[in-house]
């Protein structure tokens, strides 16, 4: 079943991550294309969903990182973060499927919603 066959669905940022059953395959190219279309500035390459966020200073960067840590803990789905003074690159991949899962896109959408507050 593909993402487009699961209607009606709430917006990705309104959904929650779900446990993934062993043996679940990663999302395919069409599913990735459909889901990434709703995420401004996110890119997918080699099984990783990522985006670079720029800030005015270190404090804003770290506030963003801490906000991600809170919801990542609640969703039990954690990104890789590359943090510098005024930039944070967020990378999602679901290791148990060896690529991207719907959980990666749900979390990316939550970051977008948080960033736009």
MORA-V967597 format. One line per field, one symbol per residue. psi: psi as a letter, one per 30 degrees, with the letter a starting at -180 (. if undefined). A space follows every 10 residues. Layout:
psi=???
//
This chain:
psi=klefghlkkl keffllkkkk kkfkllklee eeeeeffgjj fklkkhgkkl kkkklfleee eeeeeeeeee feeefhjklk kjkaegkkkk kkkjeffhbk leeeeeeeee eeeefg.
//
